[in-house]
Amino acid sequence: MGIVISLVKWLLILIGAISTYYLVLFQVNYNGVTHKLINEIIKPNLHPKSLPVYMDMANILLDTGDITMATIVRVPVDEDVSNEDVEEAMESIATAEGIRSVGKLPLSEMVELQTGEPQRFLKIFQYCSPRTAMTMVDHSDAFSAYLPCRIALIEDKDGQRWLYTLNMDMMIYGGAPLPPDLHEKALEVKRIITAIQEGGAEGDF
């Protein structure tokens, strides 16, 4: 009986080694035959950049176990930049870039008023380019769920402040290629939101 158990054990180890070998081989060949196979057979209707986008998401998901972390972009706020500086910088950049500030949601402040207990800082800022928004919705009603663009200023449990926003690469590259006009508009919105996020984190305006 002991011999049988030993043989089964070594068989399982062998299967694991073979599986690991082929997983490594898959990674090595990602930009070669495997990449071509996936692009041409598995996802012929998707944007050529969709595979890297989803592989990056999968890596973050596997590392963190948190699907929300796999769908966002975050930037740390400089220590010497106050929350007021962040807000002023973002508002200034938004105005200069011609995108509208359409709402603010001071969540931590609201909860403090309701409970009487201090909260770590959380405030949501919302931005929208109305014409671009309607163009996106004309392409797909589902885009309305992504509107308006949001940036969250949040203090984590260790006291570090971050600016979070949705990773727009999913919307731009995650499915079938967007029509050229919409693609250009989406890239411009991404550029503006990135400028607001990064400028806010540095208090730069």
Secondary structure, DSSP 8 states (H G I E B T S, - for coil): -HHHHHHHHHHHHHHHHHHHHHHHHHHHTTTTHHHHHIIIII-TTS-TTHHHHHHHHHHHHHHHS-TTGGGEEEEE--TT--HHHHHHHHHHHHHHHT-EEEEEE-HHHHHHHHHSS----EEEEEEE-HHHHHHHHHH-GGGGGG-SEEEEEEE-TTS-EEEEEE-THHHHHSSS---HHHHHHHHHHHHHHHHHHHHHHHT--
